[in-house]
């Protein structure tokens, strides 16, 4: 849950920036950018950019603790990106 609240804090900071500059498009640009960065990091950490042969070798050579840590990190990143994604989509369609 700490990751989700970190994502909410990022959304609040983006909201304050957009209020300060009186530009509501900044809100979905910032939160959408954070979402894109989080998704790329999730794909990197989960091995989404490698082919099947290399992924099979990686899964064979890693330990259960390494796999658990990789999944944990990916899940935490997704929880950070979720509020940003929802805010970006909502604000984009409202403006």
DOBAMAR-966914 format. One record per residue (C-alpha): residue number from 1; x, y, z. Coordinates in nm, 3 decimals. Layout:
<lokols>
<resi NUM X X Y Y Z Z>
...
</lokols>
This chain:
<lokols>
<resi 1 X 0.000 Y 0.000 Z 0.000>
<resi 2 X 0.295 Y 0.233 Z 0.047>
<resi 3 X 0.353 Y 0.221 Z -0.327>
<resi 4 X -0.006 Y 0.316 Z -0.400>
<resi 5 X 0.017 Y 0.614 Z -0.164>
<resi 6 X 0.343 Y 0.716 Z -0.329>
<resi 7 X 0.156 Y 0.716 Z -0.661>
<resi 8 X -0.120 Y 0.928 Z -0.506>
<resi 9 X 0.144 Y 1.170 Z -0.373>
<resi 10 X 0.289 Y 1.203 Z -0.723>
<resi 11 X -0.060 Y 1.279 Z -0.855>
<resi 12 X -0.108 Y 1.546 Z -0.587>
<resi 13 X 0.226 Y 1.706 Z -0.674>
<resi 14 X 0.129 Y 1.706 Z -1.043>
<resi 15 X -0.205 Y 1.860 Z -0.945>
<resi 16 X -0.032 Y 2.138 Z -0.750>
<resi 17 X 0.201 Y 2.207 Z -1.042>
<resi 18 X -0.093 Y 2.233 Z -1.282>
<resi 19 X -0.278 Y 2.465 Z -1.042>
<resi 20 X 0.033 Y 2.680 Z -0.999>
<resi 21 X 0.076 Y 2.721 Z -1.375>
<resi 22 X -0.303 Y 2.734 Z -1.441>
<resi 23 X -0.262 Y 2.473 Z -1.712>
<resi 24 X -0.472 Y 2.160 Z -1.665>
<resi 25 X -0.306 Y 1.983 Z -1.955>
<resi 26 X 0.007 Y 1.960 Z -1.742>
<resi 27 X -0.180 Y 1.725 Z -1.509>
<resi 28 X -0.234 Y 1.453 Z -1.767>
<resi 29 X 0.103 Y 1.516 Z -1.930>
<resi 30 X 0.292 Y 1.467 Z -1.603>
<resi 31 X 0.085 Y 1.171 Z -1.483>
<resi 32 X 0.087 Y 1.015 Z -1.830>
<resi 33 X 0.465 Y 1.054 Z -1.847>
<resi 34 X 0.506 Y 0.891 Z -1.506>
<resi 35 X 0.280 Y 0.607 Z -1.621>
<resi 36 X 0.488 Y 0.554 Z -1.935>
<resi 37 X 0.812 Y 0.551 Z -1.734>
<resi 38 X 0.666 Y 0.304 Z -1.483>
<resi 39 X 0.543 Y 0.071 Z -1.759>
<resi 40 X 0.883 Y 0.071 Z -1.930>
<resi 41 X 1.055 Y -0.003 Z -1.599>
<resi 42 X 0.809 Y -0.285 Z -1.530>
<resi 43 X 0.880 Y -0.437 Z -1.870>
<resi 44 X 1.255 Y -0.410 Z -1.812>
<resi 45 X 1.244 Y -0.566 Z -1.466>
<resi 46 X 1.003 Y -0.843 Z -1.560>
<resi 47 X 1.196 Y -0.937 Z -1.875>
<resi 48 X 0.930 Y -0.829 Z -2.118>
<resi 49 X 1.177 Y -0.710 Z -2.382>
<resi 50 X 1.369 Y -1.036 Z -2.423>
<resi 51 X 1.285 Y -1.322 Z -2.657>
<resi 52 X 1.156 Y -1.659 Z -2.544>
<resi 53 X 1.488 Y -1.843 Z -2.554>
<resi 54 X 1.664 Y -1.587 Z -2.340>
<resi 55 X 1.369 Y -1.565 Z -2.099>
<resi 56 X 1.375 Y -1.943 Z -2.059>
<resi 57 X 1.746 Y -1.937 Z -1.978>
<resi 58 X 1.694 Y -1.652 Z -1.732>
<resi 59 X 1.411 Y -1.837 Z -1.557>
<resi 60 X 1.619 Y -2.153 Z -1.542>
<resi 61 X 1.923 Y -1.981 Z -1.390>
<resi 62 X 1.749 Y -1.757 Z -1.136>
<resi 63 X 1.664 Y -1.865 Z -0.785>
<resi 64 X 1.320 Y -1.853 Z -0.628>
<resi 65 X 1.428 Y -1.557 Z -0.418>
<resi 66 X 1.542 Y -1.368 Z -0.729>
<resi 67 X 1.212 Y -1.441 Z -0.902>
<resi 68 X 1.015 Y -1.335 Z -0.594>
<resi 69 X 1.213 Y -1.010 Z -0.572>
<resi 70 X 1.162 Y -0.940 Z -0.944>
<resi 71 X 0.786 Y -0.994 Z -0.919>
<resi 72 X 0.770 Y -0.788 Z -0.599>
<resi 73 X 0.951 Y -0.495 Z -0.763>
<resi 74 X 0.731 Y -0.511 Z -1.071>
<resi 75 X 0.417 Y -0.518 Z -0.857>
<resi 76 X 0.532 Y -0.221 Z -0.651>
<resi 77 X 0.601 Y -0.022 Z -0.966>
<resi 78 X 0.255 Y -0.105 Z -1.102>
<resi 79 X 0.095 Y 0.017 Z -0.780>
<resi 80 X 0.284 Y 0.346 Z -0.818>
<resi 81 X 0.165 Y 0.379 Z -1.178>
<resi 82 X -0.201 Y 0.292 Z -1.117>
<resi 83 X -0.315 Y 0.627 Z -0.968>
<resi 84 X -0.113 Y 0.812 Z -1.230>
<resi 85 X -0.273 Y 0.612 Z -1.510>
<resi 86 X -0.626 Y 0.664 Z -1.377>
<resi 87 X -0.566 Y 1.037 Z -1.333>
<resi 88 X -0.416 Y 1.076 Z -1.681>
<resi 89 X -0.706 Y 0.895 Z -1.849>
<resi 90 X -0.971 Y 1.078 Z -1.646>
<resi 91 X -0.826 Y 1.426 Z -1.699>
<resi 92 X -0.757 Y 1.362 Z -2.068>
<resi 93 X -1.120 Y 1.276 Z -2.137>
<resi 94 X -1.258 Y 1.556 Z -1.918>
<resi 95 X -1.052 Y 1.834 Z -2.078>
</lokols>
